[in-house]
């Protein structure tokens, strides 16, 4: 017999509460103790934690401000999963499953060594349970096992951010691919203890695939197509969850001479991105957002579930198009956005027009 929505929510609520209780039992009601963490480098000391703060979360393309403290603290993150119907493309609507009401989900910024107390709630209006797998987490499921959260419920777990870098997070409820393809992904930055170099602008750009029953541009409310997803044939490959999200009024606005840092993620769920900025060379690209950079990079591959930090100085005014250089995706499926650079003429480039005779 088919359960009605109310009955289904009641079941998920009970399961969510049970999962929350299990998480408390597993942790003994306490956050992980300070001490050491083992890595390939041996025992790494965990810094002492001072104070408490609530994380500032932002919607793409915005990024929370850089962290200005030089010590680890206890950071509280509050994130809600919400299922919303929004525009995917002009005249095309889609039922998105989201972290925080937008695609991609909220950008989270913490510091290496921080103790993160993560609260995941699921809106009462949701029809399915959700959880979260943060690739920055060292622990079972990246937090997914502790955050099985039914509609109207909240779960909590605590972890230490021991690996600096830029990491993807996503829902890991079965079928995992469907939850990701419906928009359940975002990024968390673990700033290195020494901080990041100062830049003029930071932006959040994330690629994702959408598989719709109707083809590209088909109007009206579109359902998710499991058949196309299994075949890895998306109708849309988009930056920041909507066709043209980073074009027109949504273009990233900077000035000539500015240093720009792009936090670029690829949610997949299936395709590798070939990220490229037409007319620019990326000065530094940090795979996974950490470690030694690659320099003078034209195009960088970003696997599904991975991210890079790219830095560039924009010297010449004009419009620069960011693309997935698997080029049919860029201009036939939507994987493009704009960096709009204002300013006067530059000696690096002259746009001359040759008149016909």
C-alpha positions, -999 to 999 in steps of 0.1 A, spaced: 0 0 0 13 34 -9 20 57 21 6 92 19 30 121 24 21 127 60 27 91 69 60 90 51 72 121 69 63 105 102 84 75 94 113 97 83 109 118 115 113 87 137 143 75 117 159 109 119 155 111 157 170 76 160 199 86 139 205 117 160 204 96 192 229 71 176 252 100 168 251 112 204 258 77 217 287 72 193 303 105 204 295 99 240 276 132 241 309 150 237 328 166 207 361 150 197 388 156 223 419 177 216 451 157 211 467 144 180 456 133 145 475 106 126 483 113 89 510 103 64 533 127 82 528 109 115 512 123 146 499 159 140 491 179 171 456 194 173 457 230 184 438 240 216 403 255 209 395 290 221 361 306 221 329 299 201 316 316 169 288 310 145 298 305 108 288 331 83 273 313 53 269 329 18 251 322 -14 270 319 -47 288 338 -61 296 354 -27 321 341 -3 324 348 35 351 372 45 386 359 51 393 346 87 413 371 106 421 351 138 453 332 144 439 304 166 415 275 163 380 280 177 347 261 181 326 270 150 289 263 149 274 257 114 237 258 109 225 245 75 189 236 64 180 214 34 150 228 15 132 215 -15 121 245 -38 108 250 -73 128 276 -91 137 286 -126 164 265 -143 163 284 -176 139 310 -190 105 294 -190 118 262 -175 112 253 -138 126 225 -117 121 211 -83 155 216 -67 167 199 -36 191 223 -19 213 232 11 200 265 22 175 272 -6 199 278 -35 221 259 -59 250 255 -51 245 254 -14 259 278 11 296 284 11 312 275 45 345 289 56 365 277 86 402 276 96 426 246 98 423 232 133 388 245 140 364 223 159 332 224 138 298 217 154 275 210 124 237 212 127 218 199 97 180 205 97 155 193 71 126 216 63 92 202 74 79 207 38 105 182 24 93 150 10 125 130 14 152 126 41 186 142 35 221 141 49 255 157 42 289 143 32 316 169 36 348 159 18 367 179 45 356 155 72 377 127 86 351 102 98 325 77 86 307 89 55 321 124 59 293 131 83 266 113 63 261 85 88 255 110 116 231 132 97 203 110 84 177 138 88 140 133 81 116 161 72 111 184 102 141 170 121 177 182 130 209 162 135 243 172 148 279 160 148 313 175 155 346 172 136 380 188 136 391 205 103 426 190 101 431 192 63 434 226 47 419 230 13 387 236 -7 363 207 -5 329 197 -20 300 187 1 269 169 -11 239 149 0 247 111 2 212 97 7 204 69 -18 200 73 -47 230 95 -42 233 106 -78 197 118 -79 202 139 -48 233 155 -63 217 160 -97 188 178 -80 212 204 -67 223 191 -33 259 202 -33 282 231 -22 317 238 -9 336 242 24 369 261 26 393 251 53 418 280 53 453 270 61 465 281 96 488 307 79 458 322 60 455 330 23 473 358 4 452 390 1 433 395 -31 408 421 -43 379 398 -50 368 362 -41 340 344 -59 322 310 -57 316 291 -89 303 256 -91 294 234 -120 266 209 -120 246 187 -144 208 186 -148 189 157 -164 153 167 -174 125 147 -190 121 174 -216 151 184 -238 172 215 -235 149 245 -235 116 225 -231 92 248 -212 73 242 -180 80 223 -149 106 195 -157 110 163 -138 143 145 -132 152 119 -158 168 88 -142 172 73 -177 194 102 -189 213 103 -156 223 66 -159 234 73 -195 254 104 -183 237 126 -209 227 158 -192 204 183 -209 220 212 -190 256 217 -176 254 249 -156 274 272 -134 257 281 -101 224 263 -108 207 282 -135 212 291 -172 229 325 -173 234 327 -135 268 344 -141 259 365 -171 242 399 -176 234 413 -141 249 382 -126 284 387 -141 313 389 -117 323 426 -115 359 436 -111 383 463 -122 415 462 -144 445 454 -123 425 435 -96 437 402 -82 408 377 -83 404 344 -65 379 319 -79 368 290 -57 357 265 -85 339 232 -78 325 205 -99 295 187 -83 291 163 -113 275 139 -105 292 123 -136 313 146 -159 348 160 -155 350 198 -160 377 214 -181 376 249 -165 390 277 -187 387 315 -187 387 328 -223 413 356 -228 431 350 -195 458 328 -181 453 316 -145 485 327 -125 481 301 -98 458 270 -96 457 250 -64 443 215 -70 419 207 -42 426 243 -30 458 235 -12 495 227 -15 519 239 -42 502 257 -71 504 250 -108 514 282 -125 504 299 -158 475 275 -164 452 277 -194 427 249 -186 424 228 -155 406 195 -151 382 192 -121 369 157 -114 333 152 -103 334 158 -65 366 179 -66 375 216 -65 403 240 -73 413 275 -62 423 297 -92 440 331 -89 444 356 -117 452 393 -122 428 408 -148 448 434 -167 427 444 -198 391 457 -195 363 438 -212 342 407 -208 359 373 -201 339 341 -205 344 313 -180 336 279 -196 338 242 -194 361 237 -224 343 205 -233 330 231 -256 295 219 -266 287 220 -229 298 257 -228 276 271 -255 249 244 -261 242 232 -226 249 264 -206 284 259 -189 295 295 -191 297 327 -171 313 362 -173 339 381 -155 333 418 -164 364 439 -161 360 477 -160 388 503 -167 407 522 -193 429 510 -222 458 486 -216 491 484 -234 487 446 -233 459 445 -259 447 466 -288 413 459 -304 418 473 -339 392 472 -366 404 469 -402 380 487 -426 374 472 -460 385 490 -492 
